[in-house]
Amino acid sequence: MKNLSIIKKVLFLIFFTSLITSCNNDDDNPAVADTTITGIASQNKDFSILVEALTKADLALTLKGAGPFTVFAPTNAAFTAFLKTTPYATINEVPTDVLKQILLNHVVSGNVKSTDLTTGYIKTLAKGGASATNTLSMFVDLSSGVKLNGVAKVITPNIIASNGVIHSVDAVIGLPTIVDHAKANPNFTTLVAALTYNPASGFAATLSGTANSPFTVFAPTNAAFGAFLTETGYTGLADIPAAVLEKTLKYHVVTGANVQAAQLTNDQVITTFSGQNVTVKFTPTRLLDVSNRNSNIVATDVQCSNGIIHVLDKVLLPTF
């Protein structure tokens, strides 16, 4: 009996020592929190649909990577509203290739905090159907908070991750067409009004679609249209004959080509949708219309899903 008692004491000491050692090891190796973009999103119940989408599109691991990345993250409410505009009841029903590009349209390379943003264009990681290499542009408007492509507002900025930053947004940002980008930029309000002025022409619908795409659009600013009205003597869009307005708009569009600025060459002759030509001139880069008027290209390579926009400071005039 005495030997049995000793054995029990020895076994107890072994068990107790093992328990202490195990506890000490746990203290030495505490669970490490995942502070990456994916990790932080996974811990936020308002991003549960986003995490589901990232997993389906095989992007969850990407956003655990070194980065840095800036993610404009739609909330659950944003995804729910988005799904109501689609044929899909859940995010899992969205085709993976489509979902991946939509998600990448919310991701920017670099660690971009809200104080780093300026009004203008930045590049996302998404690709549309117009170019296999040039990623889509995003228009940032700081005139009232932070608005992206005219559809999504930042509601919670600067959620800091170990591999970048998250900005929560109130809407899903779809892949922008030519018309979407024109609507997003307040410098193009007159252009948008011109495109939509005569619905029977179907011109706005054309530049929103893929037939005859990709498009290269030389887009005049509001100031350019103001000068055009002064030059031509028209008092406004209502004063311009429908055929004149449509031909003028078509003179700013090239069909079947996504022509980036680097692809333009001096003295290059380009045939437009109107059937008339413009000539590229360098230093500065500009377009010479059939009336030998110069229109300077003041911004380039706004990449859209169905084409590309270059910005002009003067309206091109075709012959009528």
Buried (B, 14 or more C-beta within 10 A) or exposed (E): EEEEEEEEEEEEEEEEEEEEEEEEEEEEEEEEEBEBBBBBBBEBEBBBBBBBBBBBBEBBEBBBEEBBBBBBBBBBEBBBBBBEEEEBEEBEEBEEEEBBBBBBBBBBBEBBEBEEBEBEBBBBBBBBBBBEEBBBBBBBBEEEEBBBBBBBBBBBBEBEBBBBBBBBBBBBBBBBBBBBBBBBBEBBBBBBEBBBBBEEBEBBEBBBBBEBBBBBBBBBBBEBBEBBBEEBEBEEBEEBEEEBBBBBBBBBBBBEBBBBEEEBEEEBEBEBBBEBBBBBBEEEBBBBBBEEBEBBBBBBBBBBBBBBBBBBBBBBBBEE
